[in-house]
Amino acid sequence: MLQDLRYAVRQLWRDKSFGIIVILTLGMGLTGCILIFSLLNSMMFRPLPYAHGDSQFQIRQFNTERGMDTWSGISGSDLMAIRERQLVFTDIAATRNYNHTVHWEGSSEVVYAHLSTPNYFPLLGVTPALGEIITPENAFIDNQPAAILTWGLWQRLFGGDPNVIGEIVTLESGSCRIVGILPANFRIPRFNDGPLLFKAIAWEEIDRHNHSNRFYHAIGPLRDGVKPGQATADLIRIGATLEDEHPRSNKQVRFQALPLRQGLTFGLEQQLVFLLVTTFLLLGIGCVNVMNLLLARGVKRTREVAVRLAVGARNYHILRQLVTENLLVVTLAAIMGLFLTFWLLPPLLVSLQSIPVFQSFDFITVDRNVVLFTFSVVIVISLLIGALPALQTRNVNVETALREASARSMGSPRGRHIGQFLIGVEVALSVALLMGAGLLVRSFVKVNQADTGIVTEELTVFRTALESGVVTDPVARNAAYEEIRQLLETLPGVRSAALMSGGIPNSSQFGIRFKGAEEALPLEESKRIVIPWIVSTEFSETMGLSLLQGRLIDNRDTANSPLVTVVSRATADAFWPGESPIGKRIQWDYRGTPQTVEVIGVVSDILASGPAPEPLHFALLPHTQQFIRNSNFVLRSQHGGNIAQEAITEAIWQRDPDASLYGFSTIQQNYRDSRSGARLMMLLFVSLGGTALVLCTAGIYSVLSYLVSQRTAEFGLRMALGASPSKILAMVLRQALWVAAWGTAIGCLLGFAGSRFLNMFLFEIERNDPLTYGAIIVGISLLTVLACGVPAWRASKISPMQALRTD
């Protein structure tokens, strides 16, 4: 074996150009596979950074009508019921988001915080970097709730001072005592969460009468012998019981036990598996190119093989030598791929941080699993690319090979068929990749060109929570928010300001069941889900919405006037198709209290954010008639300029020093961030498709060039018998285009079958989009003509006498 390896090194050194081409071709494909597998490995195979992480489960709510992929948090009432009635978990812990302004030695910072039950961190088995974690023993000492800080907040707000342990910090909801610091790499097992502070909350403080606010997220390990399916069945049983007890709030609400890992990835591993398969297609194109090169090289080495057979070597010796040579080349390509992965992984991770799910997987690296995967692929590729060249050696006639100067097996009909088949495979794989890239590019262009309904680049949004003494009084709350809104309008660069409940336009926003008041069916049976936005009178103007019918919300809509609403065009079309909605009435539950509101106007639609957005179904309700606890402010700037966050913060803290401000962004940025996953998928597919196109074109050219050179005598004979150069040219082109045609057809079928995994990224584009198919077919045809044009032209210029003389 060592002798075979030394001989392989000498052969590679003797033919450096061949080695460089093969290593680069396979190295590019292997780099893509290793990169994608590194991401997949961190999500699916590496241990979670929690004690017994793979045995922990999350409890998620879903709606039986909309399916198990519509997960959300659970209400305080449901959490307490599950905790008391479940039979499958050894323990249950819970957490919920809660934003705080932290005051410390004259400085303040709004932090994204969580309230956690005392058993939460012990259940996860977290080891603090400093001090202690929150436990049942230290959660409440002298009625002072414990708090634990993340490493980043500790460094930023407290300068990394270890003496902060035991200190009291002030929050707008009261003070708390710092008991510990979390490790720098700690991530909460939640999707799209990055809390900076955790504060203890007693189980007795959880509002067991709150059925509507579903903010809690629960985790727990299963009892010994309990299967995930049994856990989900038990939770569904509890959900059915709660539906009977609370038919209005818990209609069609059920609960599911979801593995902690699956809850972190949110199904993204399926997309990564699809991407990994896609990179294997690219690697397959590289393998086909290398097989063609090896077949051509095998023809030149036929005499060498014959000599070795003549002096006593056996076929398995020749096969072992070829496998060793292939293994050496592919191993060098894999080493190149690993080095490129080390180099490309950091910038890739930076770009992935814009996708929320990857914020929980910033520990992605090349580990033992990745190396084992790489060398497993190396072995498979070595055997794959060496199969056809090895078969060549079994058919070598020693006497004939030694007598002839060279063999022309690639020029034989059987050799030509093998070469043409490999070209067709290359074309098919390239078309499949280009199909995905083309669909994603067209979809992404359409999303960016779609009319959102608002001028996004001039809108700044942020969220505000006033101190608790104000928000409980609706009159005081309205006065406070209006005072802040007027104050914001005086800031430099602000053209108008408005307030709204809920977040920026988002396809995943929480909706409420509405129904027309004239309908006979109960409200809980209505299938119309509408997003209620409680807004100020300036909202439509600030957002740039157009009035289509009726009137907008104005000063006539007071707390003592009839309840009214303004709906979007999509909402009006859903409720009253072909009718005027003005004067119609719709019903909804507002914090458990049924309300009937009258439609007074219709405004233009707002497109939801996300990779495949649709018009939002929303209803605008006057803030003078409804209750807002925490409000979003929307500011429209003058001339597209930016509004300083510091100026906004200072202005609001002048009115309320304890107010929490967070979530500063522009709506344009929010739309852009919501498409980050689709953008990344598009860029990956375009990169893979472009690389595949280059490899395919190079492969077609090299194979056809070699096949034409092997058929020199045949072309000379044809021309000597009367064939014109144009007929020779047409014959070569016809054969190449026929191969490209069936390869393209198979590639279109593969692309169509695989495009179903891209449905969630497609906007106004069908999987069988004729424009995409047509562009790819035309493009591949033109590239095939260009790739085979030079070899065909050379064939037509062959001199009959010279060709016959060389044979």
N, C-alpha and C positions, 0 to 999 in steps of 0.2 A: 504494500500500500504506500509506503514511504517512497519507494522507487517511482510509483505512478505519480505521486505528488511532485517529485523533483522534475519528472519529465513534463508534467503539465505546466510547471513554472517556466521551464525552458521554452515550451511551445508558445506560451503567452508572451514571453519576452521577445521571441523571434517575430511574432506577428502582433506588434504593439497596437496598430490601428484597429485591428479586429477586437482586441481586448478592450480598448477605450470605448469603442462604439457599444459593445455589449454591456459593459459596466454602466455607462451613462444611461442606456436605454432601460435596463432593468432597475437601476438605482432610482430613477425618477418615479417609476411605478411603485417600488417598494417604499419610498419615502411617504407617498400618499397613504399607503396601507398602514404603515407604522404610526403616522400621525393620528389617523382616525381610530386605530385600535388603542392608542394611548388614552384618548378621551373615553372610549368605551370601557377600557379596563378600569379606569378610575371610578366610573359610575356603577359597574356591574360586578367587578371581581375583587377590588381592593377592600379591605375591612373598613367599615365606617368608623369615624373617630369617636365612637361612644362604646361604653361597656356593653357587651352582648348586643351590639347594634343590629345584627342580622336577625335577632329574635324579638326585636322591638317592633311594635305595630302602631300605626296611627289610626285614630277613629275619625272617619270622614263622613260628612253628610252628602247624600245625593238625592236626586229627584227621580222617582220611578218613571215619570213621563219623559224626562229628558235624558235619562240614562246615567250609568255610573261614571261617565267622564265629566260630569258636571259637579265636581267636588266643591265643597265650601266648608267653612267652619260650622260650629254648632252653638246654639244658644245656651245661656246659663241654665235655663230650665231643663233643656235636654241633657246637658252635661251632668247635672245632679241626678237626674232620673237614671241615666246610663250607669253612673257610679254606684248607685244603690241597688240596681236591679240586674246588672250583668253577672254572668256565671262563668266567664271564660278567662278573665284577666286576673293575674295575681295582685295587681295594683294599677291605679290610673292616676296620671298626673296631667295637669293642664296649664296652658299659658295663653295669654291674649295680648295684642298690641295695645299700647297706651302711651301717647306722646307726652313728654314732660319738658318743662324748662328747669334746668338744673342751675341753682345759684350757689356760688362758692367764692368766698373772699372777694366780693366786688365784681366778679365776672359771671356771666350767664351764658348758657348754651341750650338750645332746643335739641333734645335727643330723641331718637326713635327708641322707645322703651317697651318693655314687656312686664306684665304682671304674671308671676308664676307661683303655683302652689308650692308649699314647702318641700314636697317630695319629688319635685320635678328634676332637680339636678342630681340628687342621689339615685334616681331611677336611671338617668343617663350614665351614671358613673363618671362624672366629670371631675378631674383633678385640677384644682385651682393653681394658678401660677404664684399666687401670694394669698395668704390668709385662708379663709374657709369658703366653701360654697354655702348657699342657703339650704338649711336643713330644718326638719321639724323642731329641733332643739334650740336653734338660734334665730328662727324666723321672726319671733316677736319676744323681745326682752324689754320689760317696762313699757309695754304697748308701743314699742318703737319697731316698725317693720325693717327687716334687713334688706340690703341691696348689694348687688355684686356688679362690678363694672367690667366692660370689655377692655382688652389691652389698649386699643386705640384711644378710647375716651380717657383712660387713666393717664396715658402719656400726654394727650393734648390739653386736657383741662386741669390736670393735677401735676403735670411735669414729671410723672413717674415717681412721685414721692412715696416711699414705702410706708411712711407714717400716716398715710391717709386711712389705713385700716382702723376702724373704730370711730372715725370722724362722722359727724352729722352733716348732711347736706339738705338743703331746702328745695322742695318741689312745690308747684302750685297747689298740689293736693295734700300737702303736709310734708313733714321731714322724714328722713329715713337714715339708717345707720349702715355705713359701708363695712362689709365683713370680708370681702375678698376681691381678687382680680382674676378674670378668666384667662386661659392661655391665649397666645397671640393668634393661633390658628383655629380657635373655636368657631363653629358655625351652628346656629340653631337648626334642628331638623325641620325646617319649614321651607317652602318654596318662596323665593323672592323676599327673604327677610334678612335684615342685617341690623338687629337691635344693638344698642350701645349700653343699655342699662337694664338690669332685671331687679324688680322689686317684689318682695313677698306679698302674697295675698292669701288670706285664710279662706278655707272652704266655706266658712260661715258668711264671708263677705260676698260670695257669688250670688247674684240675684236669681233665685230659683223661680221667680215669677216673670222673668223676661223671656218671652217666647220668640221675639222677632229679631233681635240683634245677635247675629251668628258670628261672634268674634272669637270664640274659644277654640283652641286646638288641643286635642288630647292624645296622649300616648300611653302605652302600657305593654308589658310582656305577657305572653299567653301562659296559661297554666300548663304543666307538664302533660303531654299527650293530646293537647287540644290542637286541632288543625286549623289553618286559616279559614277554610270553608265553614267549619263549625262556629268559629268566632263571628263571621259575618252573618250566619244564620241566627245566632243569638241576638246580634244587634238589630237585625231586621225584625225579629220578634218584638224587641223593645220599641222599635219605630212604629210598628203596627198598633201597639198598645197606646203609644203617645198620640197617634192619629185619632184614635177613638176618644181619647181624653181631651184633645185640643184640635178639633176638626178644622178650625179656621187657620191656625198658624202652622199646623203640621200635616196639612193635606199633601199626600203622596211623598212625604219626607221619610227617608230610611237612612240607615247608617251601615258603614262597611269597615271591616278591618283591613287596612292596607299596609303592606310591609314598609318599614321606614325607608328603605332604599328606594322603593317605587314612588313613595311620596316625595322624595327629594328630586327624582329625575323627571317626574310628570310625563312619562312615556317618551322622553327624548331618546332613550336608548334604542327605540325602534327606528328612529330616523338615523341614528348613528350606524346601526346595523345596515340600513339601506345604503348609507354613504360608504360603508366598508365594502359592501358588495360592488358598489360603483367603482371604487378604487381598484378592486380586483379585476373589473372589466378593463380598466386602463392597463393594469399589470398584464392582463391577458394579451392586449395589443402588443405590448413590449415583448412578451414571450413569443408571439407569432413572428415578429420581426427577427428575433434572435434565432428561432427555428429555421427561418429562411436563410439567414447567414450561415448557420451550421450545416444546412443541407448543401449550400454552395461550397462551403469549405470542405465538406465531406467528399464532394466530387473530386476536389483537388487532392485529397489525401487517400483516394482509393488505392493508388500505387503503393503508398506507405503501408496501408492495411494489408495489401497483398503480400508485400515483402515479409511482414511480421508473421502472417499466416504460413508463408512458405518455409520459414525457419523454425516452425514448430509451435507458434502461439495458437491458443485456442480462442474460440469466439467469446467465451466469457472473459478472457484476458483483455480482449479488445474492448468489450463492453465496459469492463471495470475501468479501463483507462479513460474512455470517453466520459463516464460518469464522474470520475475524479476531476477531469478538466472542467466539466460543467459546474461541478460543486465549487471548485476554486473560483471561477468567474462569478458565480452567483453569490458566493460568500463575500467577495470583494464588493459587489454591488450592495449587499446587505449592510456591510460596514459603512459604505458611503451613505446609505439610507439612514442609518442610526445617527451618524454625525450630522446629516442635514436635519434630522428630527430634533436633535439637541439645539441646533441653531434656529430652527423655525418655531419651536414650541413656545418660547417666551413671547414673541410678538403675536402668535396666534392666541395665547391666553389673554393677552391684553385686549384683543378685539372681541374675544368671547365674553369678557366681563360685562359687555353691554347687553348680553342675553341673561335674564335673571337667573335661570336655573344653574348656570355655570358659576354663579357667585358662591354656591355651596361646594364647588369642586375646584378650588384654586390650588389643590395639592396634586394636580395632574403632573406626572413625570414619567420618565422611562425607567421601569423597574424590571424585576426578574420576569414577570409575566410577559412584558413587551419583548424582552430579549428571546424568551422561549418561543413566542409567537413568530418572531422574525426568522429564527433558524428553522422552525417547522416549515414555514413558507419556502425557505431556501431549499430544503430537501425536496419538497414537492415540485418546485420549479426546476430543480436540477434533473429530476426524473422526467418531467414533462417535456422540457425542451430537448432532452437527449433521446427521446423515444424514436422519432423518425430517423435521425442520423444513425442510431444504433441498428435500426432495421436495415439500413443500407449495407452495413458491414456483413450482414448474414447472406446477402445475395452476391457477394463479390466472387467472381470467377478468377482464381489466382493466375491461371495461365493467360487468360485474355488480358487481365489488368497489367501483368508484367510485360506483355507484348506491346500494348498500346501506350502511347505517351500520356494519355489521360483518358478518363472515362467521361462519357457524356450522358450520364443517367438523367440529369436534370433536363437535358434536351430531348429525351425520349418522351413518347406520349404519356407514360406513367408519371414521369418526373414533372411534366408540364401540368398534369392534372393535380398533383400534390401542390405545386406552387400556386396554381389558380385557386385551389380550395383554401389555402392559407390566406390569399388576398381577400377572398370573399368573407372569411371569418373576421379579418381585420376591419373590413368595411362595415360589417354587421355590428361589431362592438362599438366602432366609432359613431355610427348612426344612433345607436341606443343612447350613448352619452350625450351626443349633440341634441337629441330629442329633449332630454331633461333640461339641458342648458337653454335651449331655445324657448321652451315653455316658461321657464323661470324668468328669463330676460324679458320676454313679452309681457308676462304678468307684472313684473316689477315696474316696467315702464308705464303700464296702465295704472297701477296704484299711484305712482308719483304724479301722473297727469290727471288723476281723478279730482273732481271738484269736491273739496271737503265741506263746502258750504260756508266757510269762514276764512278770513285772512289770517292764517296761522302765525306768520312771522312777526306780527305786531302784538301778539297776546302773551302776557306773562301771567302765570297762575301760582298761587301758593295757598296753603291751608292755615287757618287760624283757630285756636281754641281760647276763648276768654276764661278768666278766672271763675270758679264754680259759683260764686255768689251772684253773678249776673245771669248766667245761662239758665238758671231755674225759673227766672221771671221773664215771661215772653215780652212784656212791655219794656223792661230794662234791657233785655237782649236786643230788641229791635232798635232802641235808641242808641245802644252802644255800637252795634254794627253800622248803623247809618252815620254815626259820628265818625267812625273810622273810615267809612267809604268816602265821605266828604273830605276828610283829611288827606286821603290818598290822591284824590283828584287835584289837590293843590301842589303835589310834588312835581318838580321839573321833569318834563318829558312825558307826563301822563295826560292823555287826551280824555279818557273816560274810565270809570271804575264801576264794577258791579260785583254783587255777591251771589253765590249759588251754593246749594247743598250738593253733596256728591263730588265726584272727581271730574277730570277732564274727559272728553268723549272717548269711550273705551268700550270695545265689543263685549268685554267680560263683566260690565257693571251689573250690580244687583238690580233686578227689576221687580216690579210688584204687579199682581194680577189686577187688571182693570176689566170692567164690562160696561156695556151700555145700560143705562138705567131702565130702558124700555124692555130689555131682555128678561125672560122668565127664569133663566137658569140661575142657580146660586152663584155668588161671587167666587167661591172656591173652585167651581167647575169651569170658570172662564179660562180659556187657553191664551188669552191676549196678555202678554207680558210687556209692560211699559215702564220706562225709567222716569220716576218723578223727580224733577229738579225744582227745588224751592229757590226762587230768585228774586232779586230786587227789580224795580221798574226799569233800570238802565241796562238790564242784561241783554236784551235783543239788539239794542244799538251797539253795545260794546262788542258783542260777538259778531256783529255784521249780518244778522239774520234778516231776511226779507219778509215783509208781511204779505201774505197771499190772499187772505180773506179776513174779514172782521176787524178787530182792533187788538192792540197789544195791552199788556198789563200796565196800569197807570195809577195815578193817585186816587182814582175812584174806588179802587179795590182795597178797602180797609178791613179792620177786624170785625166791624159791625155790618159790612155789606155782604150780599150773597157770595158764596164760594164760587170761584171761577178758575178757569185754566185756559192756556193757549197750547195747542198741540202741534206737532210736526206734520208735514204732509204725509209721511209714511204712516203715522198713527191714524190720521184721518182716513186714508185709503183703506187701512186694515179694518176700522170700525164701520165706516159708512162709504163703501165703494160706490161711486157714481152719485153720491148725495152731498149736499152742503152740510158740514158739521156744525155750523153756527147755530146756537140755541140747543144743541143736543146735550145730553147729560150723561156722565160716566161715573161709575162708582169704584171706590177703592178703600182699602183699610189703611188708616193712618194711626200707627202705634196701637193697633187693636181696636180702634174706633172707626166704624163705617162712616164714610163721607160720600156725599153726592156733590159733584161740581159741574158747573155749566161751561160749555166750550164757547169762548168769546172770540177766538181767532185761530188762524192757521199760519205757521211760519215755515220757511224753507227748511229742508233737511240738513242734518249734520252727518257727515260720513264717520262711521266708527273708525278708531285706530286699529291697527293690526295688519297682518299680511294679506288678508282677503276681506276687506271691510265691506259692510253693508250700511245703508241708512239706518240711523238709530230711531227706535220708536220712543219718543220722549214726550212728556207733558210738563209745561211750565206752570208753577203755582206761586202766587204772590207770597213773599216772606212775611207780609203783614197779616196773613191769614193762617199761616202754618208755623211750626216750631223748628228752629235750626239750633242744634247744640254747637257743632263745629262747622265753620263756614269756609268755603273757598272764595278767595277774591280773584277776580279777573280784571287785569289792567290792560288797556289798549294804549300803546305808546304813540308818540307823535313821530311821523316820518320814518317809521320802522326802526327807531332807535331803541337802545336797551335801557331798562329802568334799574337803577342800582339797588341791589338787595339790602345794602346797609341803610339806605335812605328809607326804604319801606319799614325795616325793622325798627329803626329809631323813631319813626313817626307813630307806629302802633304802640311801642313801649312808652311813649309819652302819655298815651291814653290809658294803657293798662300794663304796668311793668311785669305783671305775672302772666301775660298772654303768651301762648305758645305759637311760634311761627315755624312752619316746616314745609317741605315739598316744593321749594322754589324751582320753577322751570318755565320754559316757553312751550306753548302748545305745539309749535313747530317741532321742537325737540322731542316732545312726547310722541308725536306721530312718527318721527324718524326712529326713535327707540323701539316703538312697537313693531317696526319692520326690520329690526336688526337681525332676527333669526332668518327671515326670508332673504335679506341682503347677503348674509353669510352663506346660506345655501346656494344662492345664485352665483356668488363669486367662486365657491368651490366647484360647482358644476361647470362654470365657464372655464375655470382653470383646467379641470379634468378634460372637458371637451376640446379645448384648444390644444392641449398636449396630445390628446388622442388624434386630433386632425393632423398634427405635425408628424406623429409616428406613422399614421396610416399613409400619408402622402409619401413619406420617405420609404416605407415598406413597399408600396406599389411600384415606385420608381426603381428601387434596387432589384426587386424580384423580376420585373419585366425586363430591365436592362440585362440581367443575367440570362433570362430565358431567351431573349433575342440573340444574345451572343452565342448561346448554345445551338441556335437554329440557323446559324449563318449559312451552312451548306444547303439546308432545305430551301432557304429563300433564294440562294443563288441558282439552285436547280429550277425553281419555279420561274424565275426571271429568264433563265436560259430557254425554258419551254414556252415563253411568250407572255408571261405575266408582266404587267406594267408596274412601275413603282407605286402608282396610286392604288392599285389593287393590293399590293403588299401592305401599304400604309393602312388601307381600309380594313384588311383582314386582322391586323394586330389590334387596331382600335376596336373593332367589333368584338373580338374575343375578350378584351379588357373590360369593355362596357357591359358585356353580358355578365361577367363575373361581378362587376360593381352593381348591376341591377338586382341580381338575386341576393347579394349581400345587403343591399339597401332595403329590400323587402323584408328580409329576416330582421334587420336592425330596427325597422319601423314597428314590427310586431313586438320585439323585445322592449323597445321604448314605450310603447303603448301599455304593455303589461306592467312595466315598472312605474309608470307615471301616476298610478293610483296612490303611491306613497307621497306624491307631491301635491295632492288635492288641497291640503290645508294651506298651501302657499300660493295657489292659483287664484287670480282675481280676473273675472270676465274673460277667462280663457278655458276652453274645453280641452280635455285630454287628447281628443282627436282633431285639434285645431288644424284646419287645412293649410293655413298660411305657413305655420311652422313646418308641417310635413313637406309642403311644396318647396320652401326655401332650403331645407336640408337636402332634399332629393336633387334639386338643381345644383346646390353647392357641391355636393359629393360628386355629381356627374362632371361638373366643370373641373374639379380637382383631379378626378380620375383621368380626364382627357389631358390635362396638363402633365400629370405624373407619367402617363404612358406616351405622351406626344413625342418626347425626345427619343425614347427607344424605338418607337414606330417609325419616326423619321430616319433614324439610323438604318433600320431594316430596309427602308425603301431606297437607300443610297448604296446598297451593297452591289459591288461589281460581280456579275455572274462568274467570270473566268477566275477572278481572284478567290472567290468563295469556294469554287470547285477545286482549285489548286491546293488550298489549305487543308482540304479534307483528305 
